[in-house]
Amino acid sequence: MNVITDHLGEFGDGLLLTVELTLLSLAGALAAGIAVAAARVSPVRVLRAAGMAYVETLQNVPLLVWLVLAVFGLPEIGVMAGLFTTATVVIALYQGAYTAEAIRSGINAVPAGQGEAARALGLTFVQSLRLVVLPQALRTVVQPLGNIAIMTLMNTALAAAVGVVELTAAANRVNLAEAQPIWIFVTAGLGYMALSAVVGLVTGTLERKLAILR
Amino acid sequence: MSTRGSTRRTTRRTGRRGTARLLFDEPGPRGRRRIRIATALTVLAGLALAALALRQFAANGQLDADRWRPYGTWPMWRYLLEGLRSTAEAAAVSIALAMAAGVALALGRLSPSRWIRLPSAAYVEVVRTIPALLLVYVVLFALPRYGLDLPLFWKLAVPLSVSNAAAFAEIFRAGIRSVERGQLEAGLALGLTRGRAMQLIVLPQAARRVLPSLVGQSAGLLKDTSLGYVVSYAELLYSGKVLANYNHLLIQTYLVIALIYLVINASLSKLARTLEARQRTRPSRAVREAAPAA
């Protein structure tokens, strides 16, 4: 058991980096998701097509391919960015596609009368989306967004494959040094389970606070 | 959803489906002008983005014809298609194993015996919150220490099956629960055992109802096979890595690979959507509310 206590620092750093990666990419994914979902319901046909192309392209190529392409490919065309930054942006854009689909389904669940009322009051497209439709749409998709948050947490592990030393990579390093795989990998697994439990708890609380009964 | 006259009329007039009627009506002259302006701005922004990307590519010599020409030749494609075949093999085997385990786990979670129900539930809940890459590392670095050194293929297929079994289990469970109780009871009344009734009556109906989710999850598993990159199993992405190390056409190789994945997965997603649309016309609705979004 003292393999774990000896390397508490490495595990702690890894866990912290996983949390940072997850939170930052989730924030980015939410921003990208709202923008893309808005584009997909807009009256401008080109914007709708662009939103759809974004979702299809991002969702249908494995995240690991995007990560490898960005981390090793971008420097080749003269775009230099830190490893952590690159990984965060890529995961955010990838999860943004899933977030956009979730938000769009939420927008579809808002009764049509809400949009009509907003227009009758003279609100523009952006105003009616921002003030009337989105607040209701987001409330209905708390649970799906929670699932996306857990998926994001799982996917941050892929950053280990391109060299970010988050929890999975930290566990692997400790194991290479200590060669006591069972305890080390179980500890990392428990770390992920604890983080998912926190996400689940937050989602549950938000759901109870925000849910609208229709 | 409201189906009042006004809404329906709008839908018919604009001839668009779903989202369109919520946020805008048929635009008037001013609206049309705004839409034209927004269209022009979007196209300009897209062109600017494309120009920027092309400039970066050109400035670093990545657009030179001889950096792309290899991808018009057959040996290069034969190599990549070989990788694609390995991807398909790993995916097919993992899908079969994960689905079989998923059915067993779903039945286990719905079993009347607590000694089967609790371990099944525990497996699903635990595995769902562990990244596939961590399982890959366990198979790569932990198992050999305890004398279990799997062949390369299984080092990829086993962790993928283990992790996707949990997802398939949840899909099957939703499907089984959506089949009306009377179906099972009728089977029992005919004198079938619980197992036979499940096998002959409930499971076939459940599987048919969750078919779209199963296809969607399979497409997800196909994406997961890119972890072969870590395992050094020569599937599509790892083949690309080897190729790029050899010919130094890094961007070109990975872009071609991304394109291959895109074509295959887009077809699979389209299949899932088609199946779902076809099911929507059928009476069984309960399953879509019960099934988790894939």
Interface residues (C-beta under 8 A of the other chain):
Chain A: R40 V41 S42 P43 V44 R45 V46 L47 A50 E56 T57 Q59 N60 V61 P62 L63 L64 V65 W66 V68 L69 F72 G73 E76 I77 G78 V79 A102 R104 S105 I107 N108 V110 P111 A112 G113 Q114 G115 E116 R119 F125 S128 L129 V133 P144 N147 I150 L153 M154 N155 T156 A157 L158 A160 A161 T168 A171 N172 N175 L176 A179 P181 I182 F185 A188 G189 Y192 M193 S196 A197
Chain B: M1 S2 S6 T7 G18 T19 A20 R21 L22 L23 F24 D25 P27 G31 I35 A38 T39 T42 V43 G46 A53 Q56 F57 A59 N60 Q62 V126 R128 T129 I130 P131 A132 L133 L134 Y137 V138 F141 A142 R145 K223 D224 S226 L227 Y229 V230 L237 K241 L250 I251 Y254 L255 I257 A258 Y261 L262 N265 A266 S269 P292 A293
